[in-house]
Amino acid sequence: SVLEVLGMSYTKLSSSGAIKLFTAIGEENHLRVLALVNNNITDEACDAIIMALKKNTSLVKLNMLKNPISGECSQLIVECLQHNKTLQDLYLNKDYTEDVKEKIRSVVKQINDKRKGIRCQVKLTVELGWL
């Protein structure tokens, strides 16, 4: 049996726990869905998140809502998706400046213009939706 869905929302994971988790996710695995809602993950984990998403080839959905990640870090995470061909749904907070939101939309458009078949969507929201 292979772990494909991991729901760790509201577990007080923190940035240090997220760094360890994303380091493991960067290795080859079968994880397809990861929910990390409201875990006090900050910009401290930004580099680990980016490295994992650049390497990971299985994750299709990542929910990072209700974490105090800055707009700049969120933008870097979205930009790294240019190196990721599998992630389709990324949930981030919506309380960023209009400039950051526009940059994120622009990067997503560029990614989707290059991708064949699998589209990427970044949802800037405060709704939980799943897990």
Disulfide bonds with the S-S distance in Angstrom:
Cys46-Cys73 2.34
